[in-house]
């Protein structure tokens, strides 16, 4: 695979940089707040780039894998999100392209594109996380509706979501993967209850969601009844391919270098030039570069009509490991200032203790501990790789 950029791809990179500069003229930078998110999304909508991985037939720009690669690197370097719209735009939309009915595509895709609704993922359950096929949330057909009862757990963003794409059991089969059906469920429907789960970083991102007699129209079923596992595998492939975190880790490497260059090391020079620290950071960066090439190769195969397969699990497995190590570098840089962080003391009137970058990076470190579980644990990813590659 030729990794050098063509003249047209260099022109595209310039166009991306011009869009970023127009949206946030220097020295202003994206701060992650609601106002900046709306401004960035508006700029993407105006440019026709709000759904960079969507095909043109569904309102996307129809970019090549290399263009997407360039896009994600440039926006990451600017501290911007590659997409606005959460799980709907990057995870559910590709499933609707492949399995959704024309009515479902017309009904849901425009709202996803324009970020008018937010989605959450209803997969994991108590006792059915890594072993997802053991799920027990039941959907019983009653006329033109399914009646759903059960519980989902660790549901990211459920407290803010308008809709959930949800796996349910519609029949009991000898093979656990059979009898599972993929539904689109209104989170405001009667019988839906969301309870917060506060994570180790003190934030409310995860939730427990219970369903008691929730009615879901048959028209909101994606694919055929009992074939939800096939749909789910496609979605998980897209999710795990997107969890390589290459852009994030690339940005973290840059910022770790900036921070370490201003800290004293153990050998009389800066921490960045400390032999042990520099060697470990260099090894992580080399692994990151190899991961980036693997991601680009995988994206090229997908763009040519292939399926991610074992590569998606490999990207997720290695990408998670690298990004967790990057957050550990920041904690090492913070030293004793990594310790005095408590959620209840975040913000006024409590003073910031230590350098201003320390607190958010400690939060990222704590939050990142879940990355090797979310989206399929490391053990699950290794099993998938073994099954595909070793033919076990």
C-alpha positions in Angstrom: 0.0 0.0 0.0 1.4 3.4 -1.0 1.4 5.6 2.1 2.5 8.8 0.4 -0.1 11.5 -0.2 -1.1 12.4 -3.8 -1.3 16.1 -4.9 -5.1 15.9 -4.5 -4.8 14.5 -1.0 -2.4 17.3 0.0 -4.9 19.8 -1.4 -7.6 18.1 0.7 -5.5 18.4 3.8 -5.1 22.1 3.1 -8.8 22.4 2.8 -9.3 20.7 6.1 -6.9 23.1 7.8 -8.6 26.1 6.3 -12.0 24.9 7.6 -10.5 24.5 11.1 -8.9 28.0 11.0 -12.1 29.5 9.8 -14.2 27.9 12.6 -11.7 28.7 15.3 -9.2 31.5 14.3 -6.0 31.3 16.3 -5.3 31.7 19.1 -8.9 30.5 19.9 -9.2 26.7 20.4 -12.1 24.4 20.7 -13.0 24.0 24.4 -15.5 21.1 24.3 -18.3 23.3 25.6 -21.8 23.4 24.1 -21.3 26.7 22.3 -18.2 25.5 20.6 -19.7 22.1 19.8 -22.7 23.9 18.0 -20.3 26.1 16.2 -18.2 23.2 15.0 -21.2 21.2 14.0 -22.6 24.1 12.1 -19.4 24.5 10.2 -19.4 20.8 9.3 -23.0 20.9 8.1 -22.4 24.0 5.9 -19.4 22.3 4.4 -21.2 19.0 3.9 -18.7 17.2 6.2 -20.8 16.5 9.3 -20.9 12.7 8.5 -17.4 12.1 7.1 -17.7 8.3 6.8 -21.2 8.3 5.3 -21.6 7.5 1.6 -22.9 10.2 -0.7 -26.2 8.4 -1.2 -27.0 9.1 2.5 -25.8 12.7 2.8 -22.1 12.1 3.4 -19.1 13.4 1.4 -18.1 9.9 0.1 -14.5 10.3 1.2 -11.8 7.7 0.5 -10.2 5.9 3.4 -7.1 8.1 3.0 -9.3 11.3 3.2 -10.8 10.0 6.4 -7.3 9.3 7.7 -6.2 12.8 7.0 -9.3 14.3 8.4 -9.0 12.5 11.8 -5.4 13.4 12.1 -5.9 17.1 11.4 -8.9 17.6 13.6 -7.3 15.7 16.4 -4.2 17.9 16.2 -6.5 20.9 16.5 -8.3 19.3 19.6 -11.6 19.0 17.7 -13.9 16.0 17.5 -14.0 14.2 14.1 -17.7 13.9 14.3 -20.5 15.5 16.3 -23.5 13.4 17.1 -22.4 10.6 19.4 -23.2 7.0 18.8 -25.9 7.7 16.2 -23.6 9.1 13.5 -20.7 6.6 13.8 -22.3 3.4 15.0 -26.0 3.2 14.2 -26.0 4.9 10.9 -23.8 2.3 9.1 -26.2 -0.4 10.4 -29.2 1.5 8.9 -27.3 1.8 5.6 -26.8 -2.0 5.5 -29.9 -3.4 7.3 -32.4 -0.6 7.7 -35.6 -0.4 5.7 -36.1 2.7 3.5 -38.6 4.0 6.0 -36.1 3.7 8.8 -33.4 5.4 6.8 -35.8 8.3 6.0 -37.1 8.5 9.6 -33.8 8.4 11.5 -30.8 9.4 9.4 -31.7 13.1 8.9 -32.1 13.6 12.7 -28.8 11.8 13.3 -27.0 13.9 10.6 -28.2 17.2 12.0 -27.6 16.1 15.7 -31.3 16.6 16.6 -31.5 13.4 18.6 -29.0 11.4 20.7 -28.6 7.6 20.8 -27.3 5.2 23.3 -26.4 1.5 23.0 -28.4 -1.2 24.8 -26.2 -4.2 24.7 -24.6 -5.2 28.1 -26.8 -6.6 30.9 -26.1 -7.9 34.4 -24.6 -11.2 33.7 -24.3 -10.5 29.9 -21.5 -8.2 29.3 -18.5 -10.0 27.8 -20.8 -12.9 27.1 -23.3 -10.7 25.2 -25.1 -13.6 23.7 -26.4 -14.5 27.2 -28.7 -11.4 27.2 -32.1 -11.9 28.8 -34.0 -8.7 28.0 -37.2 -10.1 26.5 -39.3 -8.7 23.6 -42.7 -10.4 23.1 -44.7 -9.7 20.0 -48.1 -8.3 20.7 -50.0 -7.2 17.6 -47.9 -4.5 15.8 -45.6 -4.0 18.8 -43.0 -5.8 20.8 -43.4 -5.5 24.6 -39.9 -5.2 26.2 -39.0 -6.2 29.7 -35.5 -6.4 31.2 -32.4 -4.4 32.1 -29.4 -3.0 30.4 -26.3 -1.8 32.4 -23.2 0.4 31.8 -25.3 2.2 29.2 -23.2 5.3 28.2 -25.2 8.5 27.9 -28.6 6.9 28.5 -29.5 9.8 30.8 -29.2 12.2 27.8 -30.4 9.9 25.0 -33.6 10.2 23.1 -33.3 6.7 21.5 -31.6 3.4 22.1 -30.5 0.7 19.7 -31.2 -2.4 21.7 -30.6 -6.1 21.6 -33.5 -8.2 22.9 -34.3 -11.9 23.1 -37.4 -12.9 21.1 -37.0 -16.6 21.3 -35.0 -19.3 23.2 -32.8 -21.3 20.9 -30.2 -23.9 21.6 -27.5 -21.6 20.2 -27.5 -18.4 22.3 -26.7 -16.2 19.3 -30.0 -17.1 17.7 -33.3 -15.7 18.8 -31.9 -12.1 19.3 -33.6 -9.2 17.7 -32.3 -5.6 17.1 -34.8 -2.9 18.1 -34.9 0.9 18.0 -36.4 2.0 21.3 -37.8 5.4 22.3 -36.1 6.4 25.6 -39.1 8.6 26.5 -41.6 5.7 26.1 -43.6 4.7 29.2 -41.9 2.0 31.2 -38.3 3.2 30.6 -36.3 4.0 33.8 -32.8 5.3 33.8 -30.6 5.2 37.0 -27.1 6.7 37.2 -23.9 4.8 37.8 -21.1 7.0 39.1 -17.8 5.9 37.7 -14.3 5.9 39.4 -13.6 9.4 38.0 -16.7 10.8 39.8 -18.6 11.4 36.6 -22.1 10.4 35.6 -21.6 8.8 32.2 -22.9 5.2 32.8 -26.4 4.1 33.6 -28.7 1.2 34.4 -31.8 1.2 32.2 -34.8 -1.0 33.1 -37.8 -1.7 30.8 -41.2 -2.6 32.2 -43.8 -3.3 29.5 -42.2 -0.9 27.0 -43.9 -1.0 23.6 -41.8 -0.8 20.5 -43.4 -0.8 17.1 -42.5 -3.7 14.8 -41.5 -1.0 12.3 -38.6 -0.2 14.6 -37.1 -3.6 14.2 -33.8 -3.5 12.2 -33.5 -6.7 10.1 -35.5 -9.8 10.6 -36.7 -11.1 13.9 -34.1 -13.5 15.4 -31.3 -12.1 13.2 -30.1 -9.3 15.6 -26.8 -11.0 16.3 -25.8 -10.6 12.7 -26.7 -6.9 12.9 -24.9 -6.5 16.2 -21.7 -8.0 14.9 -21.7 -5.5 12.1 -22.2 -2.7 14.6 -19.5 -4.0 16.9 -17.0 -4.1 14.0 -17.6 -0.4 13.3 -17.4 0.4 17.0 -14.2 -1.5 17.5 -12.6 -0.1 14.4 -13.3 3.3 15.8 -11.8 2.4 19.1 -8.2 2.3 17.9 -7.9 5.8 19.4 -5.0 6.6 16.9 -5.9 10.3 16.6 -6.3 10.7 20.4 -3.1 8.9 21.2 -1.2 11.0 18.5 -2.4 14.1 20.2 -1.5 12.8 23.6 2.0 12.0 22.5 2.5 15.6 21.4 1.1 17.0 24.6 3.1 14.6 26.8 6.3 15.9 25.0 5.3 19.5 25.7 4.6 18.8 29.4 7.7 16.6 29.9 9.9 19.2 28.3 9.1 21.6 31.1 9.6 19.1 34.0 12.9 18.2 35.7 14.2 14.6 35.1 16.3 12.4 37.3 19.5 12.9 35.2 19.9 16.7 35.6 18.0 17.5 32.4 14.3 17.6 31.6 12.0 14.6 32.0 11.6 14.4 28.3 15.4 13.7 28.0 15.4 11.3 30.9 16.7 8.0 29.5 14.0 5.7 30.9 11.1 8.0 30.3 12.2 8.9 26.8 12.8 5.2 25.9 9.3 4.2 27.1 7.6 7.1 25.3 9.5 6.3 22.1 8.5 2.7 22.2 4.8 3.7 22.7 5.1 6.1 19.8 6.6 3.4 17.5 3.7 1.1 18.4 1.3 3.9 17.7 2.7 4.5 14.2 2.4 0.7 13.4 -1.2 0.9 14.7 -1.9 3.9 12.4 -0.7 2.0 9.4 -2.9 -1.0 10.4 -5.9 1.3 10.8 -5.3 2.8 7.4 -4.9 -0.6 5.8 -8.2 -1.8 7.5 -10.1 1.3 6.4 -8.8 0.8 2.8 -10.1 -2.8 2.9 -13.5 -1.7 4.2 -13.7 1.1 1.6 -13.1 -1.6 -1.1 -16.1 -3.6 0.2 -14.4 -5.9 2.7 -15.4 -6.5 6.3 -13.1 -5.5 9.3 -13.1 -9.0 10.7 -10.3 -9.7 13.2 -8.6 -6.4 12.3 -11.3 -4.5 14.2 -10.6 -6.5 17.4 -6.8 -6.0 16.9 -7.2 -2.3 16.5 -9.4 -2.1 19.6 -7.1 -4.3 21.7 -3.8 -2.5 20.8 -5.4 0.9 20.6 -6.8 0.6 24.1 -3.5 -0.5 25.5 -1.6 2.4 23.9 -4.1 5.1 25.0 -4.0 3.8 28.6 -0.3 3.9 28.6 -0.4 7.5 27.3 -2.6 8.5 30.3 -0.2 6.8 32.6 2.6 9.0 31.3 0.5 12.1 32.3 0.0 10.7 35.8 3.8 10.1 36.0 4.3 13.7 34.9 1.8 15.0 37.4 3.7 13.2 40.2 2.2 14.2 43.6 -0.3 16.5 41.9 -2.1 13.5 40.6 -3.2 12.6 44.1 -5.3 15.5 45.4 -8.2 15.1 43.0 -11.7 14.5 44.2 -14.9 15.0 42.2 -16.5 17.1 44.9 -13.7 19.6 44.8 -13.7 20.2 41.0 -14.3 23.9 40.3 -15.0 27.0 42.5 -14.5 27.7 45.4 -11.8 25.0 45.5 -8.4 26.1 44.1 -6.7 24.2 41.3 -3.8 22.3 42.9 -0.8 21.8 40.7 -0.4 22.5 36.9 -3.7 23.2 35.1 -3.3 20.1 32.9 -2.9 17.7 35.8 -6.5 17.5 36.9 -8.1 16.8 33.5 -5.5 14.2 32.6 -5.9 12.4 35.9 -9.7 12.3 35.1 -8.8 10.9 31.7 -6.6 8.3 33.3 -9.3 7.1 35.7 -12.0 7.1 32.9 -9.6 5.2 30.6 -9.5 2.2 32.9 -12.8 1.1 31.5 -11.6 1.2 27.9 -10.3 -2.3 28.1 -13.7 -3.5 29.1 -16.1 -1.3 27.1 -17.0 -2.4 23.6 -15.8 -5.9 24.4 -13.2 -6.8 27.0 -9.5 -7.5 26.0 -10.2 -11.2 26.6 -13.1 -11.2 24.2 -11.0 -9.4 21.5 -8.3 -12.1 21.8 -10.8 -14.8 21.4 -12.2 -13.2 18.3 -8.7 -12.8 16.8 -7.9 -16.4 17.6 -11.2 -17.6 16.0 -10.6 -15.6 12.8 -6.8 -16.0 12.4 -6.1 -19.3 14.0 -9.4 -20.9 12.8 -10.1 -22.2 16.3 
